[in-house]
Amino acid sequence: MTWWRLLLANAVRNRARTFLTALTVAVTVAIFTALTALDRGVSTMVERTGSDLVLTVFERYKACPPFSRLPLHYADQIATIPGVRAVMAERFLLSNCQTTTDLVSVHGIDPQQFRSFRSITVADDQWRAFQEERGAAMVGWRIAKRYGWKIGDQVTLKELKGISFVIRGLVEAPGSSLESVILLDRTYVEQALGQIGVMTMFLVLVDDARQVDPVSLAIDATFANAGTQTQTGPERSFIASMVDDFRALVQVAQIVGWCALALLGIAVANTVSLSVRDRLRELAVLRTCGYTTKQVIGLVVGEAGLLATVAGAVGVIVAATAIRLGGLHISVEGYTMIPEVTALGGVIAVVMGAIVGLGAAWWPAWRAARLPIVTALREVD
């Protein structure tokens, strides 16, 4: 029997112990994978929803975006500032600004300008129908899937001022929060609310990334003495600030994930110690038959490493499947984040599980291999 065949045979010899150890590793790695996937989802959402060339203009001193109120005529003044390519007014509605999950957000936009500011995938005929019909809506495919909406459905949102619309198309924008929003014509939203000429924010497209800061300062200076002052900044930075508190929570959760890996190491070390104790005579016999100390250590450590690697891979697959099929999402201030398990993230999780398994098994294996053969033969009857 070769060394590799012996390693495989010993790895599954005690099936109950092997199963429980593998289950522990798989669950821990699955939790670690899910937490890292959530952090990646936040980063992806901020990166793909925001743009380096777009500025957001909100009412100063308003912490919650839906409560910002800016006059529509500000757009004309902003458009005259050097470096500004285009300005789009937007009316933003949110079901409840204090709720962190399952939010419904409505964006009243200018259909003629919107695609200059956002990168989305949508059928041309669907977008044309949206432009031509007052009261039509484009809906992110994720929110449509969540609520079972289909193209042609008439929907009324009682929680959002009773706004009613007909779904004319589905929007795709991988990784972006736009897959979880409802797009309506801005004028229609104003009329439905009975608030004409009152905007939540302006999106400002600049000619060059180097003009972001000068244009931001110029916009705020323009309205410094106005009745409603503005606060302008890069869109990506604004979105990051909106989800900053949640991201801090995710980072704390990641610390918990690393602690779970540390506890996993302790659990694996304890399991390997018990296994080695039961096999001291067997390991002594192997050394008597010519196996070197390194080979004996490699046998024990290899068993733990193999088990941790396979179980870790199962844990990653389970976590990725649960996230994909479960439709998991978190919404903060109208921005929806989807946990994202990448190939690199999965490999890192498996490698971490393997490292924990290998590291935890090293000390018990080294002690067993260094124990005098005569003493080892006397340890177990």
Buried (B, 14 or more C-beta within 10 A) or exposed (E): EEEEEBBBEBBBEBEEBBEEBBEBBBBBBBBBBBBBBBBBBBBBBBBBBBBEBBBBBBBBEBEEBBEBBBBBEBBEBBEEBEBBBBBBBBBBBBBEBEEBEEBBBBBBBBBEBBEEBBEBEBEEEBBEBBBEBEBBBBBBBBBBBBEEBEBEBEBEBEEBBEBEBBBBBBBBBEBBBBBBBBBBBBEBBBEBBEEEEBBBBBBBBBEEEEBBBEBBEBBBEBBEEEEBEBBBBBBBBBBBEBBEEBBEBBEEBBEEBEEBBEEBBEBBBEBBBEBBEEBBBBBBBBBEEEBEEEBBBBBBBBBBBBBBBBBBBBBBBBBBEBBEEEEBBBBBBBBBBBBBBEEEBBEBBBEBBBBBBBBBBBBBBBBBBEBEBEEBBEBEE
